[in-house]
């Protein structure tokens, strides 16, 4: 048996049951207003328990190929619905055309084949949850329960008409009118009477034995298996306890009690599937049953409206007009109720434009990135009826922003937030009653994430831009203040001392030439200190080695200074420094400062034996990688000023920087846009990258 054949059987069962249910309800609407007490049970008495069994059974049969529990629920649910159609058809023939061709087979189906409709209760109690009978001695008990349960179907299927009339005199007229004259077994009427008399006690004994077997499964079972069985044991006990009441109450009450107790049996299986994850279709079954209950409630309200109007108005034409008028007036309310229930199950995914529009308004009203994250989380929660949604946003400096709605839950679905191909965060959501499975659902979720990603990133960029402007102003003022201090406190006094010595030497030139020459020599010595101070100030503004040696040799020079004490640093770059091209000053400085800071961190913190610096470039980007063999960065380490500064230096020139760390070491990768120089310091071939320049730089 394949899954494909199982699904074909599911479609056939649902189609047949749907047509039978519509037919039974239509006949009830035609018969019951004029004849509220028909000779047989109304059609709804078979349709309701049938649908209660059929819906979960069909879903199980669709997912689990020919699973015994699914087969029992689907097959007997279909039989219950057909039994409701048969009883309604007999009622229609009784009050309409007693010679109708359908009356005889309908009576046989209801009066004889309908005797098997209690058998699924025993089978469910015996087979649940794995679809197999218990082993050992309990298998014998299970077989006895099944044999006792078959006594009633055997008796009603093969007993002669006279024996059935003797067993139920109230139906004598119906049986004589509609019961078919079929061959029967050659058994004396007295034996048939005994067999029919034992049918109900045997059915009760069968149910009790089946319930005992079901209870026995709890012993030695796991906690989850006991939880799965708990509700079925309870509902089975309710069904058995209701049996003695049936002979004491009217038929309509029996119909209602059968519908309720069979619904409890099916509901217990639904609870085992949805709450305790049996068969792994819990969410699918949950939202499907909600829709089924909603549709059944709408049909029930429609029937009540028709019955009330029909009983209040005798004239058929007036009644028809009234029914149409009431239905038209009630239709908008029914549509609204259906929309409310649909939103409770599926969220607002049915109105994607409204979801996107609502998110746009929320994002526009949000003032901070945290508010925007909360808006996205709320929109996803409402769109897909998700009990819990958490949105996380990764920042360039390694920090995370997050917002959530609902109570945290396990088994979350991770949906990445991407902007222009790069992952900038993620949405963690608990699936609602109806999972996000369709292509339309995926598109809606993607639209929400993209819309929010653009807005959040725009807000982040605006905040970063403002912060960058503030940092630029602050850095400019700090640089001016530093230059003022260096010029006023360092270079200024040196120049003043030189000036004073030269003036003194001029005054002593005629009177004391020797003393004057000593002062000139001292002034010349002071001038050397002035030159050193100027070089220091210039180096702080921009490392001279970049202009004298170029980026690669400047990094090699810095690496040489840090090499030693167990650390070996190697720089790998193109053999021809000109392969990097004429870099823009800002890019050169950013790359040099990133490499210098990274190597300083290697020296101070990593305890590495080796470190490698790799420099490469193509037509558009400069790539810089610093890898060490140290201990890595601990997960709980606080990002210091150094790491933040290298991130900022990369971002200032429009580049990116990534830090990867594990037990084998740390790797820093920087990708900087290769904006070519359009000006800046003189790098003419006669000076740049020459041995003399290298000597001066050192």
N, C-alpha and C positions, 0 to 999 in steps of 0.2 A: 504494500500500500504506500503510495507516494504522497507527498504534500500536495501535488497538483490535483490528484483525485480527491483528496480530503477537502480542498478548497472548492472543487466543483460540487461536491456533496453539500457543502455549506451554502453555496449560492442557491442550489435547488431547494434546500430546506427553507431558507429565508424567503424565497420567491413564493413557494407553495403556501407557507404560513401567512405571508402578507396578504395574498389573495383570499385565503380562507378567513383571516381575521376581518378583512373589509367586508366580505360577504356576510359573516355572522353578525357584525355590528349593523350592517344595512338591514338585514332581516329583523333584528331586534327593534330597530327604529320603526320598521313598518308594522310589526305585530304588537309590541308591548304597549304603545299608547292606547290601543283599543282593547287589548286583552292582557292586563297586567299580571294574570296568574295562568300562564300557559301550562299544558300537560307535562312538558319536560323542562328541564333547566334552560334558562335563556342562553344565548350564544356567548355572552361575555363571561359566563362561569367557566367555560373552557379556554377562552382566549387569554384571560389574565394569568392563570397559572402556567399556561403554555408559553406565553411570552417571558414570564419570569424564569423559566428553564431554558428557553431557546436562546435568549440574548447572550448570557455567559457561555452557554454551550457552543454557539456558533463562533464566538471569538476564540475560544479554546481550540475548536476544530480547525479554524483558519490558521492558527499558529502551530499547533501540535498535531502532526499527521495521525489521524485515527486513534487518538488517545481514548482509552475506554471511558473515562469520566466525560470527555467532550462528546463522545458518541451517545452515551446515555442521555445527557442533557439535551442534545440537539434532536435526537430521534423521538424521545418521548415528549419533548416540548412541541414538536411538530404534530404528534398524535393528539396532544391536548387541544391545540388550536383547531385541528380537523374535527375533533369531537365536539367542540363548540359550534362549528359550522353545521355538523350533522344534527345536533339537537335543535338549532335554530331552524334548519330546513324542515324537520319533522313538525315543529310548531307551526310553520308557515303552511305546510300541507294540511294540517289538521283544521286550521281555520279557513283555508282557501280551497285548494283542489286536492281532495283526498286520493284521487287517482293519479296524482303527479308521479312521473317516472322516478324522481329522485327520492321519494319518500321511503321506499322499501330499503334501498341500500343505505340511506341515512339512518334508518331505524336499526339496521343490523350493526352499523358502525358504532352508534351510540350505545345500544342496549347490550350488544355482545362483545365486540372488540374493545369497547370502552372499559371493560373489566381489567385490562392490563395496565391501566393508567396509574395505579398505585405501585406497580412493580418497580419503577425507577427509584423510589425511596429506599427500598431494600438494597438495590444494587449500589446506590451511592454510599449508603452506610457501610456496605461490605467492601467496596473497592477503593474508597477515598483513603489517602490522597494519591497513592502510586498507581492505581488502576489494576491492582492484582489482589487476589484472595490471599488471606493469611495462610501461613504454612502450618504444618503439624496438625494438632487436634482441632485447631480453630478452622481449618479448611473443611473438616467434616461438619462443624456447626454451620459454616457458611453455606455448604451445599444443602443441608437440611432446611435452612432459612429460605433458600431459593425454591426448593421443591414445595414447601408450604405456601410460598407466595404464588406458585403457579396453579394452586388448587382452584382459586376463584376464576381465573381466565379459562381454565379447562372446563369448568362447570358451565359457565355462561356461553362459551363458544359452541359447545356440543349438546347442551341439554335441549330436549324437545320443547316445543311451544307450550304444551300442557304443563310441563314441570315449571316453566318460568311463570306462567299464569298462577299456578298454585303457590309459588313462592312470593309473588307480588300481585295480589288481586287488584290493586289500584290501577295497574297498567294493563289490565286484561283487554280493554277496548283497543288500546294502542297496539298491543301485540297481535290481536286478531286482525286488525286493519293493515298493519305494516310489516309484521314479522315475516320474513321469507320462509317458504316451505323447503328447507334444505334437509338433506339426509342426516340422520343422527346415528349415534352409536347404539348398538343393541344392548341397552342396559335398562332394567326395569325402572318404571317411574318411581317406585319406592326408593331405589338406590340413588336416583337423581335428586329426589327430595332430601335425602340424607346429605348428599354431596353439596347441594346448594345451601343447606343449613350449616354445614361446616365451613363454607367458603369464608365467611367473615371471621370466625375464630381462628382459622388457619392463617388468614391475612394478618390478624393481630399478633399471633404467635411468631409469624415470620418477621414482622417489624421489631418485636421485642428481641428476638435472637440477633437480628442484624444490628440493633443498637448495642447489644452486649458485645458483639465482635468489634464494633467501632470503639467502644470504651476500652476494650482490651488493648487496642493499639497504643493507648497512652502509656502503658506500662513498659518501661525500657526505652521510651522514645526520648529524643532530645527536647530541650526547652522550646525550640522553634516548632518542632513537630507537634508537641502538645498544644501549643498555641493555635496551630492550624486546625487541630481536631476539636478544640474546645467549643467553638461555635456550632459545628456540625452536631456534636453530641447534644448540645443544648436544644437546637432546633429539632433534632430527631426525637428527643424526649418530649418536646411540646407536641409534635405530630402524634406520637403514640398516646400521650395523655388525652388528646382530644377525641380518640376513637370512641370511647364509651358515651360521649355526648351526642354523637350523630343520630342514634335512633330516637332521641328525646326531643329534637328540635325540628322546625319546619325545613323543607328542602332548600329554601332560599338561604337560610342560615348555614346549612351544611355546605352549600356552594361557596358562601363567603368564607367559612372556616377552612375549607379545603384550599381556596385561593391564598388565604393568609399563611397557612402552615406550609404549603408548598413554596410560597414566596420566601418563607423563613429558611427553608432548606437551601434554596438557591442563593439567598442572601448570605448564608454562612459560608458557602463556597466562594462567593465574591469577596467576603472579608478575608478569607484565607489567602486569596490571590492578591488582593490589594494591600492589605495591612502586613501580611507576613511573607510577601514576595514569592508566593507559590506560583510555579510555571513561568515567572518572569514576564508577565504581561499586565502587571498591576495597573500602570497608568492608562494603558489603552482601554482596559475593562472599566476603569473608574469613570473616565469621561464619556464613554459610550453608554454606560448605564444611566448616567445623569440625563443624557439626551433621551434615552428610552423612557425614563420616568416622566420627563417633561412632555414628550409626545403623548404618552398615555394619559397624563393629566389633562392635556388640551382636548383629546378625544372624549374623555369623560365629561368635561365641562360642556362640550358640544352636544353630547347625548342628553345631558341634564337639561340644557336649554331647550332642545327640541321636545323632550318629554313634557316639560313644564308648560311650554306654549301649546303643545298638542292637547294636553289635558284640560287647559283653560278654554280652548276654542273648539267648538264642535264642528263647525263648517270646514270642510277640507280645503276649499280654496282660500278662505280667510286664514286657516291655519298655515297653509303653505306660504302665503304672503307675509304672515307674521314671523314665521321661521326665517325667511329670507331677510326681513328687516332687522330682526335681532342679530342674525349672523353677521350682517354688514356692519352693524353698530359695534358688535363685539370684536370684529376682526382686528381693528387697530390695537385694542388692548391685548389681544392674544399675541400679536406681533411684538408688542413691547415686552410682554412677559417672556417670550421666547428669546428676545435680544438680551434681556437681563440674565436669564439662565445661561445663555451662550457666553456672555462675558464672564460669568462666574467660572465656567469650565475652561474656556479657551482664551480668556482675556480679550483685549481689543484688537487682536490680529485680523479680525474680519473687516476692520476699517483702517487699512494702512495709512491712508491719507490723513485721517484724524490723528493717528499715533505720531506720524512725522511732524504734523503741524503743531501738535501739543508740545512735542519735544523742542521744536524750534522756538516756541514762545517761552518755554522754561529756560532754555539756554540764553535767550536774549535778556531775560529778567535776572539771570544769575550774575552776581557781582564778582565772585571769585572762582578759581578753578575747583575748589571743594564743592561749591554750590552747583557747578556744572556737572561734576561727577555724580552728585546726589540726584540731579535732574535726569541724567542718563539711567542711573539705577532704577529710579521710580518709573521711567518710561518703559524700560524693559520688563519690569515687574508687572506693570499694568497690561502691556501688550501680550504677554504670554502667561499671565496668571501665575507667575512664579512666586512662591512664598519667600524666597530669599535671593537677593541679587547683590553682588559686591563688585565694584569697579575699582581697578587699580591703575594708576598712571605712573610710568617711570620717568624720572627727571634726569637731565643730562649729568647732574652731579652725583647720581647714584641713589638719591633719596626716592621715596615713593609717596604719592598721594593716594588716598583711598576713601571711598564712601560706600555705604551699604544701606539697604532697606530690608526689614524683616529680621527674623531670628535665624542665626547661623545654622547650617545643616550640612551633613556629609554628602558624599557622592555628587559634587558640583560639576557642572559642565564648564569647560574653559574655552572662551571665545576670544581670540586675540583682537586687540585694537590696532589697526594699521593705518598709517598715513603715508601716502606716496611710497608704498612698498616696505616701509620700515615699521616694525612693531614698537609701539609706544606705550602699551599697557595691555590689559586684559579685562574681560567681563566674566565673573564667576557666578553662575546661576544654578539654582535648583530647578529642575524641570517641573512644570506645573502638572495639572491633571492630564492635559493633552500635551505630549512632547512636541518639541520643535523638530519636525521631521520632513515636512513638505518643502518643495523648492520655493514656494511662495513665502513660507515662514523664514527660510534661510535668507531670502532676499530682503525681507522686512528687517530682520535682525542686522543684516549687513548695512542696510540704509541707515538704521539708527546709529550704529557704531561709527559709520563714516561721517555722518552729520555731526555727531558729538565730538569725534576726533578732530575734525576741522575746527570746530568752535573752541574746544579745549586748547588745542595747539595754538590757535590764534590768540586766545587769552594768555596762554603761557608766553608766547612770543612778545605780546604787548607788554606783559609784566617784565620779561627779561630785557626788552628794549628800554623800558623806563629805568630798570635797575642798572642797565649798562650805561645809560646816560648819566645817572647819578654817580656811578663809579668813575666814569670819565672825568666828570667835573671834580669829584673828590681827588682822583689821581692827579689831575692837572694842578689843582691847588696845592696838593702835597708835594708834587714835583717842584713847583715854584718856590714853596717854602723851603724845601731841601736845597735847591740851588741858591736861594738867598742866604741860607745858613752857611753853605759851603763857600760862597763868594765873600760873605761878610766876615765870617769867623775864621776861615782858613786862608783863602787866596788874598783877601783884603789886607790883613796884617802883614803877610809876606811881602806884597808889593809896597806897602807903606815902609817896611824896614829897608827894602832895597833903595827906595827913594831917599830915605833919611841918610843912609850910608853914602850914596852918591853925592848928595848935597854937602855932607860933611867933608867928603874927599875933595870936592871942588874948593871949599873954603880953605883947606889945608894944602892945596897944591903948590902955592908959592912959599909959604912959611915952612912946611914940613913935608917935602915930596915923598919921603919914605913912608910916613904915616898915611899920607893920601893913597899911596899905592896899596897899602895893607887894607884900607877901607874898600878900595875898588875890588880887590881879590875877594873880600868878604861878601860884597854885593853880588859878585859873579857866583859865589857858592850859594847864596840865597836864591839867585835866579834859577839854579838847578832844582831847588826845592819847589819853586813856583811852577816849573815845567812838570814836575812829578804830580803836583796837586791838580794841574790842568788835565793831565792824562787820566788821573783818577776820576775826575768829574766827567770827562768824556766817556770813559769806560762804563760808568754807571748809566749814562744815557743810551749807549749802544756799544756792545763789546767790539773793540777795535779789531780783534782777530777775525771777525766776519768780513771786514773790509780788506784786511791785509792778507788773509789766508783763504777765505771762502768758508762755506758752511761745513764741509766735510773735514777739512784740516782743523778748523776751530773746535769741532766736537772731538776729533782725535787728540788734540792738545789737552782739552779738558779731561778726557779719559785717561791720558797719561798721568796727569796730576793725581787722579784718584786711584790708579793702579798701585797695588802694594798691600802688605799686611794680609796676605792670603787671598786677595781679590785680583783676578785677571780680567781686564775689559778689552774686548775686540770690537773694532769698528769695521763694518762691511759696507762698501759703497762702490759705485762704478769707478773703474780705473781712471777714466778721464773725468775730472771734476766738471768739465764743461757739459757733460751729459745731463747735468741738472739744469742747465740753462742759466739765464740771468734772472735770479729770483727777486721778487719784490722785497724790499727791506722788512716789511711787517711779517711776511712769511718766514724769512730767514731768522728774524729775532724770535718768533714764536717757536720754530723748530729747535733752535739752539737752547732756548730757555726750558722747553719741555724735556729735551735730552739731558740738560744739566740737572734739572730737578729730579728726574727719574734716576739718574746715576747717583745723585746724592742720597736718595732714599735707599738705593741698593747698598751703598756704603754704610749707612747708619743703621738700617733696620733689618735687612734680609738675611744676613749671615751667609751670603752666597759665596761660592768659590769662583764662579765665572759669570760674566754678563756679556751679552752680544747686542750691539747696536747696528741696525740695518737701515740703510737710506737708499731709497729708489724713487724714481719719478717717471711719469709718462707725459703725454701731451697736456693733461689737465690737472693732475694731482701730484703732490709730493707725499710719499709714504715714509713714515718713521716708525720703527719698531724697536723697543728695548725689552729684552728678555733676560731674566736671571734664573739661577738654579737655587734660589733660597727657599725659605720656609713658607713663603706665600703670605697673604694678608688674612688674618683671622676673620671669621664671619661676623663676630661681634665687635670688630675694630671700628672706632669712630674715625670717619674721614677727616684728615687733618687739612691744614692750610695748603700744604704742598699739592695734594691731589686735587683740591678745589682749584688751585691756581693753574694747573696744567689743563684742566677741563676748560677753564675760562680763556686761557691763551688760545686753545684750539678754536673755541667758539667765536672769539673776537675776530678771527680772520675768515670765518665761515666754514671751518672744518669740524671734524668729529674726533673724539678720543674715546677709546674703549679700554677698560682695565679687566683682564682675566687673570684669575689666581686659583691655584690649587696646591696640593702638597708638593708638587714638583717645582714650584716657583711662580713668578708673576710675569705677565706680559702686558706691556702698554703699547697700543697701536694708535697712531695718530695719522689721520688723512687730512691734508691741508690743500685747499684749492691753489693751483699754480698760477696766480696772477703775476704776470711778468712785470719786471721793473720798468717804470717809465721815467725814472729820475733817481736822485739820491746820491750817495757818495761816489766819488770818482774811483772806478775800478779799471783804469786803463792797463793794458798788458804790460807796460813798462814798470809797473809798480806792484800790481796785484799778484799774489801767489808766487812770489820770488823768494829765493833764500834770504835776501836782505830783509824783506818784509817779515819773514818768519823769525829772523833774529831779533828785529825790533819788537815784534809782538811778544816774544818770550822775555 
